Every structure is written in C-alpha cells, then in structure tokens.
Amino acid sequence: SEGLGIGRTAVIVSSKSKLAAKAKHRQEEYTQNTQEETVGIGVHELDEDAEEEHSSLLTDGTLFFTELEVASQRNGSQVFRKLVRELRPLCKSLAELLHYSERIADTLYAYLLSP
C-alpha cells in the first residue's frame, strides 16, 4: 500500500480546518448565548439550577470522550491505545474539548496519516 496520496491528503487537511472552524464557532456561540442570558441580571439573581446547568456544560463528560472510551474497549491495537492515551486528558469536559480542539484535530490528523 502506497499511502493516501495527494488528493486524499488535501481532503484531510480541508476536513481538519473545517473541524477547527466548527469548534471555534460553537465556542463563540456558547459565549454569546451565555452573555445574552446574563445581561442585566445581577450575579446574585441567577437561580441555582441555571448556575448548575452552566457549570455542568463545562465540566461534565463529553460525547467525544465517551465514544473514545467505547472505541478503546473495542480496539486493542497498540497504535490506537497510544492515540487514546494522548486524547483522553484533552477531552474530558466541554471546556477542555473546546480549548484543545486544534490539538485534538492535529493528533487525529497525525494518526490518520501514520503508516
């Protein structure tokens, strides 16, 4: 097998850019929504449920993390285990996933191109 070739590499690079752009858009959208919801509301006026909900969005596990764990149980190859070890600490919460989105995309990209 001779690798992916130029055309496929361009598609992967394009997909990587789109993933980073989507993650940035989602982060901006979340920030905008959060700001809109709290405009004109004093800090003490937020009810505990809303505060808890906002907190859980940033700290609860992500679907990406869950799927990574499921996939790691199904795929025991040495290369995949190494990939999981690199990605696991970067995607445990939404905040981490958004913060490290470019690094996650770079890591996935590198493993896709590895022989």
N, C-alpha and C positions, 0 to 999 in steps of 0.2 A: 504494500500500500504506500502511496506516494504523498500522503498528507492531504490537506484541504484544498490547496490551490488558491490562486489569486482571487477569483470570483467569490469563493466562499469566505475568504478572509475579509473581503470588503463588506460582505453581508454581516459578519460577526461584529466588525468594528462599528457598522451602522447601528446594529442592534444594541451594542454597548452604549452608544451615545444616546439612543432613544430611552434606554433604561435609566440612565443618569438624569436625563431631562424630565422623565416622568416622576422620578423620586423627588427632584427639586420642585416640580410643580405641586406635588402632593404636600410637601413641607410648607411651601408658600401658602397653599390653600388652607392648611390646618392653622397656620399662624394668623392668616387673615380672619378665618372663622372665629378663632379664639379671641382676637382683638375686638371683632364686631360684637361678640356676646358680652364682653366685659366693659364696653364703652358706656360711661355714665353710671356704672354700678360700683359702689364702694366695695372695698375688699371684704369688709365685714358682712356685706349684704348677700354674698354668694352663699347659697344653701349648701349644706354638707354633701348632699347627693351629687350636685353638679361638680363640686370640687373633687369628690372621689372619682367621678367619671373621667374628668380631665386627667387626673393623676393616673388612673388605670390605663388610659390610652398610651401614656408614655412609659409605663413600667411593666405592664402585663406582657406575656409572651406573644410572639408574632406567628402568623401562619407560616411564614418562611422558615422560622426556627423549628416549628412542629414538623413540617414536611422534611426538613433536613434530618431531623431525628428519625423519622419513619424510614426515609431512604437509607440512612446509615445502618438500620437494622436489617434491611433487605440486601444491601450491597456491602459485602465484607472485604472488598479488594483493598489492597494496601494504599493505592493511589486515592481511592475515594475516602478512606479513613483519614488520610492526610488532609484532604480538602475539607472534610467536616471539622477536623481539629483547628484549621485556620479560620473557618467561617463561624463556628459556634460562638465564640466570645463577641462577635461583631453584630449579632442579630437577635439577642435575647429579648430586647424591648423595641418598641417602635422608635423611640428616641435614638437608640444605638443603630438600628437599621437605617434610619434616615441620615444619621451623622456619617456612617461608614459606607453609604450606598456606592460611592465611587470605588472605594477599596474592595468592596464585595464584588462589584462588576469586574474590576481588574483581575481579581483572583479567579473568578469563574472563567473569564476570558483566557487567562493563562492555562488553566487546566483543560479547557476545550482544545487549545492548540498544542498541548503537550502530546508527545508520541505515545 
